[in-house]
């Protein structure tokens, strides 16, 4: 069985929640050296904001599972279209 792709993402998100060095934690998620998402966690609001640089869009989440699924979708390699 192939290992979960969500587990490493969730571990990084949990580390953001547990980190007490700043009120806002920021992590970058890349694929093959290309930035696919920037995630900010705001402790005071218990809120994640995902920034998708490809479309300059921000998405807000208060559920770690939804954040992880969105990140997974953003970091998946783009497959070429079949003709």
RANORKA-V338139 format. One record per helix or strand. SS is the DSSP state (H for helix, E for strand). FROM is the first residue (numbers start at 1). TO is the last residue. Records with the same first field share a line. If there is no record, write none. Layout:
# RANORKA-V338139
SS = FROM-TO / FROM-TO
This chain:
# RANORKA-V338139
H = 6-18 / 64-75
E = 24-31 / 34-42 / 47-52 / 57-61
